[in-house]
Amino acid sequence: MGAAIQFFRGVDEPVVPDIRMTRSRDGMTGQASFVFEQPNALAPETMGDITGMFMVDEEGELTTRNVNARFVNGVASALEATYTWKSEADFERFMRFAERYAASHELGFSES
């Protein structure tokens, strides 16, 4: 099983996000910011109440409720989500998900 991101349970979002991460100096806390440009979750035929972003892999699910739509001329054009971790264990779990997601979507990783 690969890793997937969902806005509606059971429906994988095919649009791959731009992901940026920040960590505190001690590495204990941090966050990952996701930006999905023109995601399927915003398509009129699928528009429903988005209650969160679910990152699903073989270990289970990571969830964030911090999801916002970005509007251009009154039309939702992107979804922005932020996942926050508060411990080294949470960070390591997120990174395992990120590695699986990258592998299943043929993505690379770069530090900038």
C-alpha positions as CSV (number, residue, x, y, z in Angstrom):
1,M,0.0,0.0,0.0
2,G,1.3,3.4,-0.9
3,A,0.7,6.6,0.9
4,A,-2.1,9.0,0.0
5,I,-3.6,12.4,1.1
6,Q,-7.4,12.6,1.4
7,F,-9.8,15.5,2.1
8,F,-12.8,13.1,2.0
9,R,-12.2,9.7,3.7
10,G,-11.6,7.0,1.1
11,V,-11.0,9.4,-1.8
12,D,-7.3,10.0,-2.6
13,E,-6.4,13.5,-3.8
14,P,-4.5,13.1,-7.1
15,V,-3.0,16.6,-7.1
16,V,0.4,16.5,-5.5
17,P,1.0,19.4,-3.1
18,D,4.0,21.7,-2.7
19,I,5.2,20.9,0.8
20,R,7.4,23.1,3.0
21,M,8.7,22.2,6.5
22,T,10.0,24.2,9.4
23,R,11.3,22.8,12.7
24,S,12.2,24.5,16.0
25,R,15.9,24.7,16.8
26,D,15.7,21.8,19.3
27,G,13.8,19.7,16.6
28,M,11.0,18.9,19.0
29,T,8.2,20.9,17.3
30,G,7.5,22.1,13.8
31,Q,5.1,22.1,11.0
32,A,4.6,21.1,7.4
33,S,2.7,23.4,5.1
34,F,0.9,21.9,2.1
35,V,-0.4,23.9,-0.9
36,F,-2.6,22.0,-3.5
37,E,-3.2,24.1,-6.7
38,Q,-6.6,23.2,-8.3
39,P,-7.2,20.1,-6.2
40,N,-9.9,17.7,-7.2
41,A,-11.4,18.2,-3.7
42,L,-12.5,21.7,-4.9
43,A,-14.1,20.5,-8.1
44,P,-17.8,21.5,-8.2
45,E,-19.0,17.9,-8.4
46,T,-17.0,16.9,-5.3
47,M,-17.5,20.0,-3.3
48,G,-18.6,19.0,0.2
49,D,-17.6,20.0,3.6
50,I,-13.8,19.5,4.0
51,T,-13.3,18.7,7.7
52,G,-9.6,18.0,7.5
53,M,-6.7,16.6,5.6
54,F,-5.9,12.9,6.2
55,M,-2.5,11.4,5.4
56,V,-3.0,7.7,5.1
57,D,-0.3,5.0,4.9
58,E,0.3,1.4,6.2
59,E,0.9,2.7,9.7
60,G,-2.5,4.4,9.9
61,E,-3.5,8.0,9.6
62,L,-2.2,11.5,10.4
63,T,-4.9,14.2,10.6
64,T,-4.9,18.0,10.6
65,R,-8.0,20.2,10.9
66,N,-6.0,23.2,9.8
67,V,-7.2,23.4,6.1
68,N,-8.2,26.6,4.3
69,A,-9.2,27.4,0.8
70,R,-7.5,30.2,-1.2
71,F,-9.8,32.2,-3.4
72,V,-9.0,34.1,-6.6
73,N,-11.9,36.3,-7.9
74,G,-14.3,34.6,-5.6
75,V,-13.4,31.1,-6.8
76,A,-11.6,28.6,-4.7
77,S,-8.3,27.9,-6.5
78,A,-6.2,26.1,-3.9
79,L,-6.2,24.3,-0.6
80,E,-3.7,25.1,2.1
81,A,-3.2,22.8,5.0
82,T,-0.8,22.8,8.0
83,Y,0.3,19.7,10.0
84,T,2.0,20.5,13.3
85,W,4.0,18.0,15.4
86,K,5.0,18.5,19.0
87,S,7.5,15.7,19.7
88,E,10.4,13.9,18.0
89,A,8.3,10.8,17.7
90,D,5.5,12.7,15.9
91,F,8.2,14.2,13.6
92,E,9.6,10.8,12.8
93,R,6.1,9.4,12.1
94,F,5.4,12.3,9.7
95,M,8.7,11.8,7.9
96,R,7.9,8.1,7.4
97,F,4.6,9.1,5.8
98,A,6.4,11.8,3.7
99,E,8.9,9.2,2.4
100,R,6.2,6.8,1.5
101,Y,4.1,9.5,-0.1
102,A,7.2,10.7,-2.1
103,A,8.0,7.1,-3.2
104,S,4.4,6.4,-4.3
105,H,4.2,9.7,-6.3
106,E,7.7,9.6,-7.7
107,L,8.7,12.8,-5.9
108,G,12.1,14.1,-4.9
109,F,13.2,15.9,-1.8
110,S,15.3,19.1,-1.7
111,E,16.5,21.3,1.1
112,S,16.2,25.0,0.3
